[in-house]
Amino acid sequence: MSKSFIAPAVAVCLLAAPAAAHANTRDLPRPSRSEAPARFGTIAYSQWYAKEASAIRYGWGPRQYRALKTLWFHESSWNHKAVNPSSGAWGIPQSLPARKMRTHGSDYKTNPETQIDWGLDYIKSRYGSPVKAWAFWQRHHWY
């Protein structure tokens, strides 16, 4: 288990506020890169970041993370440069169109953190949780 970089009382406040309420993505609570067990840009880093960010922002635990990990493996193999040649869906969460991720940063085509931040917010707002998003994916093979 990784160490939290936010004091518990602060984390509770951050979890209570929905990410969409933040005017600027830079204001979102983020995992600290200095605590990452892998190099930025790798699949291991992206998975670590998603696990930490989902716990910090939404309080999602291991069950939710397993569903998220499986969902995004099926979508992009966790490749932040993945592009679906037939639809044009982009990145780890396979945003369609890709430009939707601009709401979380202009670097959405190159930064896995931006893609993950957008993807977590998308899952939360559309499905409520990764478990529910994965259940939808299993029925339809898209989410």
SEFIRO-245640 format. One record per residue (C-alpha): residue number from 0; residue in one letter; chain; x negated, y, z. Coordinates in steps of 0.1 Angstrom, whole numbers, plus 2048, in hexadecimal, padded with zeros to 3 digits. Layout:
BEGIN
rec i: NUM&aa: A&ch: A&east: X&north: Y&up: Z
...
% end
This chain:
BEGIN
rec i: 0&aa: M&ch: A&east: 800&north: 800&up: 800
rec i: 1&aa: S&ch: A&east: 7F2&north: 822&up: 7F7
rec i: 2&aa: K&ch: A&east: 7EF&north: 83F&up: 80F
rec i: 3&aa: S&ch: A&east: 808&north: 85A&up: 80B
rec i: 4&aa: F&ch: A&east: 7FA&north: 87C&up: 803
rec i: 5&aa: I&ch: A&east: 819&north: 88E&up: 811
rec i: 6&aa: A&ch: A&east: 822&north: 891&up: 835
rec i: 7&aa: P&ch: A&east: 840&north: 87B&up: 83D
rec i: 8&aa: A&ch: A&east: 856&north: 898&up: 847
rec i: 9&aa: V&ch: A&east: 84E&north: 8AA&up: 826
rec i: 10&aa: A&ch: A&east: 854&north: 88A&up: 812
rec i: 11&aa: V&ch: A&east: 877&north: 887&up: 821
rec i: 12&aa: C&ch: A&east: 87F&north: 8AA&up: 815
rec i: 13&aa: L&ch: A&east: 871&north: 8A3&up: 7F3
rec i: 14&aa: L&ch: A&east: 884&north: 883&up: 7EF
rec i: 15&aa: A&ch: A&east: 8A5&north: 895&up: 7F8
rec i: 16&aa: A&ch: A&east: 8A1&north: 8AF&up: 7DC
rec i: 17&aa: P&ch: A&east: 8A8&north: 8A1&up: 7B9
rec i: 18&aa: A&ch: A&east: 88B&north: 8A5&up: 7A0
rec i: 19&aa: A&ch: A&east: 8A2&north: 8B6&up: 788
rec i: 20&aa: A&ch: A&east: 8A6&north: 8D3&up: 7A1
rec i: 21&aa: H&ch: A&east: 882&north: 8DC&up: 79B
rec i: 22&aa: A&ch: A&east: 87E&north: 8F8&up: 782
rec i: 23&aa: N&ch: A&east: 85A&north: 8EF&up: 779
rec i: 24&aa: T&ch: A&east: 84C&north: 8CC&up: 776
rec i: 25&aa: R&ch: A&east: 82D&north: 8D7&up: 788
rec i: 26&aa: D&ch: A&east: 843&north: 8DD&up: 7A7
rec i: 27&aa: L&ch: A&east: 84D&north: 8B8&up: 7A8
rec i: 28&aa: P&ch: A&east: 83D&north: 8A3&up: 7C3
rec i: 29&aa: R&ch: A&east: 821&north: 88F&up: 7B3
rec i: 30&aa: P&ch: A&east: 80A&north: 873&up: 7BD
rec i: 31&aa: S&ch: A&east: 7E6&north: 87E&up: 7C2
rec i: 32&aa: R&ch: A&east: 7CF&north: 873&up: 7A6
rec i: 33&aa: S&ch: A&east: 7B3&north: 871&up: 7C0
rec i: 34&aa: E&ch: A&east: 7C5&north: 853&up: 7D0
rec i: 35&aa: A&ch: A&east: 7CA&north: 841&up: 7AF
rec i: 36&aa: P&ch: A&east: 7BB&north: 81E&up: 7AD
rec i: 37&aa: A&ch: A&east: 7B5&north: 822&up: 788
rec i: 38&aa: R&ch: A&east: 7AA&north: 83B&up: 76E
rec i: 39&aa: F&ch: A&east: 7C3&north: 854&up: 760
rec i: 40&aa: G&ch: A&east: 7D1&north: 849&up: 73E
rec i: 41&aa: T&ch: A&east: 7CF&north: 824&up: 745
rec i: 42&aa: I&ch: A&east: 7ED&north: 80D&up: 749
rec i: 43&aa: A&ch: A&east: 7E2&north: 806&up: 76D
rec i: 44&aa: Y&ch: A&east: 7E2&north: 82B&up: 775
rec i: 45&aa: S&ch: A&east: 804&north: 830&up: 764
rec i: 46&aa: Q&ch: A&east: 813&north: 814&up: 778
rec i: 47&aa: W&ch: A&east: 804&north: 821&up: 799
rec i: 48&aa: Y&ch: A&east: 811&north: 844&up: 791
rec i: 49&aa: A&ch: A&east: 834&north: 838&up: 789
rec i: 50&aa: K&ch: A&east: 835&north: 823&up: 7A9
rec i: 51&aa: E&ch: A&east: 82A&north: 840&up: 7BF
rec i: 52&aa: A&ch: A&east: 83E&north: 85B&up: 7AE
rec i: 53&aa: S&ch: A&east: 85E&north: 847&up: 7AF
rec i: 54&aa: A&ch: A&east: 859&north: 840&up: 7D4
rec i: 55&aa: I&ch: A&east: 851&north: 865&up: 7DC
rec i: 56&aa: R&ch: A&east: 86E&north: 874&up: 7C7
rec i: 57&aa: Y&ch: A&east: 889&north: 85A&up: 7CB
rec i: 58&aa: G&ch: A&east: 880&north: 843&up: 7E7
rec i: 59&aa: W&ch: A&east: 87F&north: 826&up: 7CF
rec i: 60&aa: G&ch: A&east: 86E&north: 807&up: 7DE
rec i: 61&aa: P&ch: A&east: 85F&north: 7E7&up: 7D0
rec i: 62&aa: R&ch: A&east: 87F&north: 7D9&up: 7C1
rec i: 63&aa: Q&ch: A&east: 885&north: 7F9&up: 7AD
rec i: 64&aa: Y&ch: A&east: 861&north: 7FA&up: 7A3
rec i: 65&aa: R&ch: A&east: 861&north: 7D6&up: 796
rec i: 66&aa: A&ch: A&east: 87F&north: 7DE&up: 780
rec i: 67&aa: L&ch: A&east: 86E&north: 7FE&up: 774
rec i: 68&aa: K&ch: A&east: 84E&north: 7EC&up: 76C
rec i: 69&aa: T&ch: A&east: 861&north: 7D1&up: 758
rec i: 70&aa: L&ch: A&east: 877&north: 7EA&up: 746
rec i: 71&aa: W&ch: A&east: 85A&north: 7FF&up: 73A
rec i: 72&aa: F&ch: A&east: 845&north: 7E1&up: 732
rec i: 73&aa: H&ch: A&east: 861&north: 7D7&up: 71A
rec i: 74&aa: E&ch: A&east: 864&north: 7FA&up: 70C
rec i: 75&aa: S&ch: A&east: 840&north: 803&up: 706
rec i: 76&aa: S&ch: A&east: 829&north: 7EB&up: 718
rec i: 77&aa: W&ch: A&east: 821&north: 80A&up: 72E
rec i: 78&aa: N&ch: A&east: 80E&north: 81A&up: 710
rec i: 79&aa: H&ch: A&east: 812&north: 83F&up: 712
rec i: 80&aa: K&ch: A&east: 809&north: 841&up: 6ED
rec i: 81&aa: A&ch: A&east: 824&north: 828&up: 6E3
rec i: 82&aa: V&ch: A&east: 83A&north: 832&up: 6C6
rec i: 83&aa: N&ch: A&east: 857&north: 81E&up: 6B9
rec i: 84&aa: P&ch: A&east: 852&north: 81F&up: 693
rec i: 85&aa: S&ch: A&east: 877&north: 81B&up: 68B
rec i: 86&aa: S&ch: A&east: 887&north: 833&up: 6A4
rec i: 87&aa: G&ch: A&east: 86A&north: 84B&up: 6AC
rec i: 88&aa: A&ch: A&east: 86F&north: 844&up: 6D2
rec i: 89&aa: W&ch: A&east: 850&north: 84F&up: 6E4
rec i: 90&aa: G&ch: A&east: 83A&north: 847&up: 702
rec i: 91&aa: I&ch: A&east: 83E&north: 831&up: 721
rec i: 92&aa: P&ch: A&east: 863&north: 837&up: 726
rec i: 93&aa: Q&ch: A&east: 869&north: 838&up: 700
rec i: 94&aa: S&ch: A&east: 87B&north: 85A&up: 6FF
rec i: 95&aa: L&ch: A&east: 890&north: 85F&up: 6E0
rec i: 96&aa: P&ch: A&east: 88A&north: 879&up: 6D4
rec i: 97&aa: A&ch: A&east: 868&north: 87D&up: 6E3
rec i: 98&aa: R&ch: A&east: 86C&north: 8A3&up: 6E7
rec i: 99&aa: K&ch: A&east: 885&north: 89D&up: 703
rec i: 100&aa: M&ch: A&east: 867&north: 898&up: 719
rec i: 101&aa: R&ch: A&east: 85D&north: 8BC&up: 713
rec i: 102&aa: T&ch: A&east: 873&north: 8C5&up: 731
rec i: 103&aa: H&ch: A&east: 857&north: 8B5&up: 747
rec i: 104&aa: G&ch: A&east: 839&north: 8C3&up: 735
rec i: 105&aa: S&ch: A&east: 82C&north: 8CE&up: 713
rec i: 106&aa: D&ch: A&east: 812&north: 8B2&up: 715
rec i: 107&aa: Y&ch: A&east: 82D&north: 897&up: 713
rec i: 108&aa: K&ch: A&east: 81C&north: 885&up: 6F6
rec i: 109&aa: T&ch: A&east: 7FB&north: 881&up: 707
rec i: 110&aa: N&ch: A&east: 801&north: 881&up: 72D
rec i: 111&aa: P&ch: A&east: 80F&north: 861&up: 73C
rec i: 112&aa: E&ch: A&east: 818&north: 874&up: 75C
rec i: 113&aa: T&ch: A&east: 82F&north: 88B&up: 749
rec i: 114&aa: Q&ch: A&east: 83F&north: 86D&up: 737
rec i: 115&aa: I&ch: A&east: 844&north: 85B&up: 758
rec i: 116&aa: D&ch: A&east: 852&north: 87A&up: 76A
rec i: 117&aa: W&ch: A&east: 86C&north: 87E&up: 74E
rec i: 118&aa: G&ch: A&east: 873&north: 859&up: 74D
rec i: 119&aa: L&ch: A&east: 87A&north: 857&up: 772
rec i: 120&aa: D&ch: A&east: 891&north: 875&up: 771
rec i: 121&aa: Y&ch: A&east: 8A3&north: 866&up: 753
rec i: 122&aa: I&ch: A&east: 8A8&north: 845&up: 764
rec i: 123&aa: K&ch: A&east: 8B4&north: 856&up: 784
rec i: 124&aa: S&ch: A&east: 8CD&north: 86C&up: 772
rec i: 125&aa: R&ch: A&east: 8DA&north: 853&up: 759
rec i: 126&aa: Y&ch: A&east: 8DA&north: 832&up: 76D
rec i: 127&aa: G&ch: A&east: 8D3&north: 83B&up: 791
rec i: 128&aa: S&ch: A&east: 8B6&north: 823&up: 795
rec i: 129&aa: P&ch: A&east: 89E&north: 80D&up: 781
rec i: 130&aa: V&ch: A&east: 8B0&north: 7ED&up: 78B
rec i: 131&aa: K&ch: A&east: 8D0&north: 7FB&up: 77B
rec i: 132&aa: A&ch: A&east: 8BC&north: 807&up: 75C
rec i: 133&aa: W&ch: A&east: 8AC&north: 7E5&up: 759
rec i: 134&aa: A&ch: A&east: 8CE&north: 7D3&up: 75C
rec i: 135&aa: F&ch: A&east: 8DB&north: 7EA&up: 73F
rec i: 136&aa: W&ch: A&east: 8BC&north: 7E2&up: 72B
rec i: 137&aa: Q&ch: A&east: 8C1&north: 7BD&up: 72F
rec i: 138&aa: R&ch: A&east: 8E4&north: 7C0&up: 720
rec i: 139&aa: H&ch: A&east: 8DC&north: 7D8&up: 704
rec i: 140&aa: H&ch: A&east: 8B6&north: 7D6&up: 6FE
rec i: 141&aa: W&ch: A&east: 8B4&north: 7FC&up: 701
rec i: 142&aa: Y&ch: A&east: 8BB&north: 815&up: 71E
% end
